[in-house]
Amino acid sequence: MLGIRQDTTKKGTTVTNKYQKNTPKTSSGPGLAVPDEVTIAMGEIAEDMHEGLLALAVGAGLQVMAALMEADVAAVCGPRGKHDPGRTAVRHGRERGSVTLGGRRVGVDRPRMRAAGGGEVPVPAYELFSRSEILGRMAMGKMLGGLSSRRYTVGLEPVGENVERAASATSKSAVSRRFVAMTETALAELLAAPLGNLDLVALMIDGVHFGAHLCVVALGIGIDGTKHPLGLVEGSTENTTVVTELLTDLRGRGLDTTRPILVGIDGGKALHAGIMKVFDHPVIQRCQAHYADLRIMPMWMGNPLQDSGLMLVRSA
């Protein structure tokens, strides 16, 4: 239950004195002490109303988060002001911390706990909300969508002027670091993913240039038409060694190379040789567009019928 406490004379606190002196009634949660009731001080978020519903919701959400942290502390240390001989930890003041909010980091005051035998005791709610994985996912999603790291803040949702002033981790360099870290993680997961459960009927292999780099890429097509990126390997050219290394890795990750499969390539001899080394019964299909460009087009150079002829070949 979410209670609302109006305060028109002065700014109040998130929790009332009654809440501080008594153990809060809580519901079971995933490692959290979740209060059944939370009181919101409207006086503290009244200014956010003029900036829209989202800013108001953010202000209320920060107060709810503070109440969750206090509930965690009370669940471990007992109610404030009452001696509990069976408690396993004690309150250890407060310090500045930060949580993830809408693609940015926002500073908050967080409570601390210390074990009876010494050592810091984590506050579950703070540990949950301070995780930064979502920042990396948002950075990668926005940059893959075409938003540059320099304009990252333009794509963030408005969360209120007060929160914006206290926000961090939105600079170009911070966003770039998160993007690099997330793409490295995503690539490592892709290159290690098991392939034994895929029902593939076709395989496409080709070399793709990224600036001065060349990567040989393998793309699988399932029985239902779904495309599955399988793997890639970097090499200076599309040579047999690089292609064989890629396909051998796919076989080691569970790809069935013993049954017939349609393999589409651009006609390179290295690709053909690598496929024949790894697959038992490949059905190799040469790309018709590459065939038209590499074999037929040179003979038609300067011929006024070139364009119409190529269109006929490519549509065959």
C-alpha positions as CSV (number, residue, x, y, z in Angstrom):
1,M,0.0,0.0,0.0
2,L,1.3,3.5,-0.9
3,G,0.3,6.2,1.6
4,I,0.4,9.9,0.7
5,R,1.3,12.4,3.4
6,Q,0.7,16.1,2.5
7,D,3.1,18.6,4.0
8,T,2.3,22.2,3.0
9,T,4.3,24.0,5.7
10,K,7.7,22.3,5.4
11,K,9.5,19.5,3.7
12,G,9.1,16.3,5.6
13,T,11.0,13.0,5.6
14,T,10.2,9.9,3.8
15,V,9.4,7.9,7.0
16,T,7.4,9.0,10.0
17,N,8.5,8.8,13.6
18,K,6.1,5.9,14.1
19,Y,7.8,4.0,11.3
20,Q,11.2,4.6,12.8
21,K,10.3,3.4,16.3
22,N,8.5,0.2,15.3
23,T,9.4,-2.8,13.2
24,P,7.7,-2.3,9.8
25,K,5.2,-4.8,8.7
26,T,6.7,-6.4,5.6
27,S,6.0,-8.9,2.9
28,S,8.5,-11.5,1.7
29,G,10.5,-10.4,-1.3
30,P,13.6,-11.6,-3.2
31,G,16.1,-10.9,-0.5
32,L,14.4,-7.6,0.4
33,A,12.3,-6.5,3.4
34,V,9.3,-5.0,1.5
35,P,7.1,-2.8,3.7
36,D,3.3,-3.3,3.3
37,E,2.9,0.5,3.5
38,V,5.0,3.4,2.4
39,T,4.3,7.0,3.2
40,I,5.1,9.6,0.5
41,A,5.8,13.2,1.6
42,M,4.1,15.2,-1.1
43,G,5.8,18.4,0.0
44,E,9.1,17.0,-1.2
45,I,8.0,16.3,-4.7
46,A,5.5,19.1,-5.3
47,E,7.9,20.9,-7.5
48,D,8.2,17.9,-9.8
49,M,4.5,18.1,-10.7
50,H,5.2,21.0,-13.0
51,E,7.7,18.9,-15.0
52,G,5.2,16.1,-15.9
53,L,4.0,12.8,-14.6
54,L,7.3,11.0,-15.2
55,A,9.3,13.5,-13.0
56,L,6.6,13.1,-10.3
57,A,6.8,9.3,-10.5
58,V,10.6,9.5,-10.2
59,G,10.4,11.6,-7.1
60,A,8.0,9.2,-5.5
61,G,10.1,6.3,-6.6
62,L,13.2,7.7,-4.8
63,Q,11.2,8.0,-1.6
64,V,9.9,4.4,-1.9
65,M,13.5,3.2,-2.5
66,A,14.6,5.0,0.7
67,A,11.8,3.3,2.6
68,L,12.9,-0.1,1.2
69,M,16.5,0.5,2.4
70,E,15.2,1.5,5.9
71,A,13.1,-1.6,6.0
72,D,16.1,-3.8,5.2
73,V,18.1,-2.2,8.0
74,A,15.2,-2.6,10.4
75,A,14.8,-6.2,9.5
76,V,18.4,-7.0,10.3
77,C,19.2,-4.5,13.2
78,G,15.7,-4.4,14.7
79,P,13.5,-1.3,15.4
80,R,15.3,1.9,16.0
81,G,15.6,2.9,19.7
82,K,15.0,-0.6,21.1
83,H,17.7,-2.9,22.3
84,D,17.6,-6.3,20.7
85,P,20.1,-8.8,22.2
86,G,19.6,-11.2,19.3
87,R,20.4,-8.9,16.5
88,T,23.2,-9.8,14.2
89,A,24.1,-6.3,13.0
90,V,23.9,-2.7,14.1
91,R,23.3,0.6,12.3
92,H,26.5,2.2,11.2
93,G,25.4,5.7,10.0
94,R,24.9,6.8,6.5
95,E,27.0,7.7,3.5
96,R,26.6,9.0,-0.1
97,G,26.0,6.4,-2.8
98,S,24.5,6.3,-6.2
99,V,21.8,4.3,-8.0
100,T,20.9,3.7,-11.6
101,L,17.9,5.7,-12.9
102,G,16.9,6.1,-16.5
103,G,20.3,5.6,-18.1
104,R,22.2,7.7,-15.6
105,R,23.6,7.5,-12.0
106,V,21.9,9.5,-9.3
107,G,23.4,10.3,-5.9
108,V,21.5,9.1,-2.8
109,D,22.0,8.9,0.9
110,R,22.2,5.2,1.9
111,P,22.2,3.6,5.3
112,R,25.0,1.3,6.4
113,M,25.0,-1.8,8.7
114,R,27.9,-3.4,10.5
115,A,28.0,-7.0,11.7
116,A,28.2,-7.6,15.4
117,G,31.5,-9.3,14.9
118,G,32.8,-6.6,12.6
119,G,32.6,-6.0,8.8
120,E,30.2,-4.3,6.5
121,V,26.7,-5.8,6.0
122,P,25.2,-5.0,2.6
123,V,21.8,-3.4,2.3
124,P,19.8,-5.6,-0.2
125,A,17.7,-2.8,-1.6
126,Y,20.7,-0.6,-2.3
127,E,22.7,-3.5,-3.8
128,L,19.7,-4.1,-6.2
129,F,19.2,-0.5,-7.3
130,S,22.9,0.4,-7.5
131,R,23.7,-2.3,-10.1
132,S,25.1,-0.8,-13.3
133,E,24.4,-3.5,-15.9
134,I,21.3,-1.7,-17.2
135,L,23.5,1.3,-18.0
136,G,25.6,-0.8,-20.4
137,R,22.5,-2.3,-22.0
138,M,21.0,1.1,-22.6
139,A,24.2,2.5,-24.0
140,M,24.6,-0.4,-26.4
141,G,20.9,-0.2,-27.5
142,K,21.0,3.5,-28.1
143,M,24.3,3.4,-30.0
144,L,23.2,0.5,-32.1
145,G,20.1,2.5,-32.9
146,G,22.2,5.3,-34.3
147,L,22.6,7.6,-31.3
148,S,26.2,8.7,-30.8
149,S,27.9,8.7,-27.4
150,R,28.2,12.5,-27.7
151,R,24.4,12.9,-27.9
152,Y,23.5,10.1,-25.5
153,T,21.8,12.4,-23.0
154,V,19.4,13.6,-25.8
155,G,17.9,10.1,-25.9
156,L,17.3,9.8,-22.1
157,E,13.8,10.2,-20.7
158,P,13.2,13.4,-18.6
159,V,13.3,12.6,-14.9
160,G,13.0,16.1,-13.4
161,E,15.4,19.0,-13.1
162,N,16.5,18.2,-9.6
163,V,17.5,14.7,-10.6
164,E,19.1,15.9,-13.8
165,R,21.4,18.2,-11.9
166,A,22.6,15.4,-9.6
167,A,23.0,12.8,-12.4
168,S,26.3,11.5,-13.6
169,A,27.7,8.7,-15.9
170,T,26.3,10.4,-19.0
171,S,29.5,11.8,-20.5
172,K,30.8,10.8,-23.9
173,S,33.7,8.9,-22.4
174,A,31.6,7.1,-19.8
175,V,29.1,6.0,-22.4
176,S,31.8,4.8,-24.7
177,R,33.4,2.7,-22.0
178,R,30.1,1.0,-21.2
179,F,29.4,0.4,-24.9
180,V,32.8,-1.2,-25.4
181,A,32.4,-3.4,-22.3
182,M,28.9,-4.5,-23.3
183,T,29.9,-5.3,-26.9
184,E,32.9,-7.3,-25.6
185,T,30.6,-9.3,-23.3
186,A,28.0,-9.8,-26.0
187,L,30.6,-11.0,-28.5
188,A,32.1,-13.4,-25.9
189,E,28.7,-14.9,-25.2
190,L,28.0,-15.2,-28.9
191,L,31.3,-17.1,-29.6
192,A,30.7,-19.4,-26.7
193,A,27.0,-20.2,-27.1
194,P,26.2,-23.9,-27.7
195,L,24.8,-24.8,-31.1
196,G,23.6,-28.3,-30.5
197,N,19.9,-27.4,-30.1
198,L,19.7,-25.5,-33.4
199,D,17.9,-27.2,-36.3
200,L,19.7,-25.6,-39.2
201,V,18.9,-26.2,-42.9
202,A,21.2,-23.6,-44.4
203,L,24.5,-21.9,-43.7
204,M,25.9,-18.7,-45.2
205,I,29.6,-17.9,-45.0
206,D,31.3,-14.7,-46.2
207,G,34.0,-12.3,-45.5
208,V,33.0,-8.9,-44.2
209,H,35.3,-5.9,-44.1
210,F,35.3,-3.5,-41.1
211,G,37.7,-0.7,-42.0
212,A,41.1,-2.3,-42.3
213,H,39.9,-5.6,-40.7
214,L,38.4,-8.7,-42.4
215,C,36.1,-11.1,-40.5
216,V,34.8,-14.3,-41.9
217,V,31.2,-14.6,-40.6
218,A,28.9,-17.7,-40.4
219,L,25.1,-17.2,-40.3
220,G,22.7,-20.2,-39.9
221,I,19.1,-20.4,-41.1
222,G,16.7,-22.6,-39.1
223,I,13.9,-24.8,-40.4
224,D,11.5,-22.0,-39.5
225,G,13.4,-19.3,-41.4
226,T,15.0,-17.8,-38.3
227,K,18.5,-16.5,-38.8
228,H,21.1,-17.3,-36.1
229,P,24.5,-15.6,-36.0
230,L,26.9,-18.5,-35.3
231,G,30.4,-17.0,-35.1
232,L,33.1,-15.1,-36.7
233,V,36.9,-15.1,-36.9
234,E,39.3,-12.3,-37.9
235,G,41.9,-12.9,-40.6
236,S,43.9,-11.0,-43.2
237,T,42.2,-12.7,-46.1
238,E,39.5,-15.4,-46.8
239,N,42.0,-18.2,-46.7
240,T,41.4,-21.9,-46.1
241,T,43.0,-21.8,-42.7
242,V,40.7,-19.1,-41.3
243,V,37.6,-20.7,-42.8
244,T,38.5,-24.1,-41.4
245,E,39.2,-22.6,-38.0
246,L,35.8,-20.9,-37.9
247,L,33.9,-24.1,-39.0
248,T,35.9,-26.3,-36.6
249,D,34.9,-24.1,-33.7
250,L,31.2,-24.3,-34.7
251,R,31.5,-28.1,-34.8
252,G,33.1,-28.1,-31.4
253,R,30.2,-26.0,-30.0
254,G,27.7,-28.7,-31.1
255,L,26.9,-27.9,-34.7
256,D,26.0,-31.1,-36.6
257,T,28.3,-31.4,-39.5
258,T,27.4,-35.0,-40.4
259,R,24.1,-34.4,-42.1
260,P,23.4,-32.6,-45.4
261,I,23.2,-28.8,-45.2
262,L,22.9,-26.1,-47.8
263,V,25.9,-23.7,-47.7
264,G,25.8,-20.4,-49.5
265,I,29.1,-18.8,-50.4
266,D,30.4,-16.2,-52.9
267,G,32.5,-18.7,-54.9
268,G,35.8,-18.2,-53.2
269,K,38.0,-21.3,-53.4
270,A,39.1,-20.9,-49.8
271,L,35.5,-21.0,-48.5
272,H,34.8,-24.1,-50.6
273,A,37.9,-25.9,-49.4
274,G,37.2,-25.1,-45.7
275,I,33.6,-26.4,-46.0
276,M,34.7,-29.6,-47.6
277,K,37.2,-30.2,-44.8
278,V,34.6,-29.9,-42.0
279,F,31.2,-30.9,-43.4
280,D,30.5,-34.5,-44.5
281,H,27.7,-33.8,-46.9
282,P,27.5,-30.1,-47.8
283,V,25.4,-28.8,-50.7
284,I,27.2,-25.8,-51.8
285,Q,25.3,-23.0,-53.6
286,R,27.2,-20.1,-55.2
287,C,25.7,-16.7,-54.7
288,Q,24.1,-15.6,-58.1
289,A,24.8,-11.9,-57.5
290,H,28.5,-12.6,-57.0
291,Y,28.5,-14.9,-60.1
292,A,26.9,-12.1,-62.2
293,D,29.3,-9.5,-61.0
294,L,32.5,-11.5,-61.2
295,R,32.0,-13.6,-64.3
296,I,29.5,-12.0,-66.6
297,M,29.9,-8.3,-66.0
298,P,33.5,-8.0,-67.2
299,M,32.5,-9.4,-70.6
300,W,29.8,-6.7,-70.9
301,M,31.8,-3.7,-69.9
302,G,30.9,-0.9,-72.4
303,N,27.9,-2.8,-73.7
304,P,24.7,-0.7,-73.6
305,L,22.7,-3.8,-72.7
306,Q,24.8,-4.3,-69.5
307,D,22.3,-3.1,-67.0
308,S,19.3,-4.9,-68.4
309,G,21.4,-8.1,-68.8
310,L,22.6,-8.0,-65.2
311,M,19.1,-7.5,-64.0
312,L,18.0,-10.6,-65.9
313,V,20.8,-12.7,-64.4
314,R,20.2,-11.6,-60.9
315,S,16.5,-12.3,-61.1
316,A,17.1,-15.8,-62.4
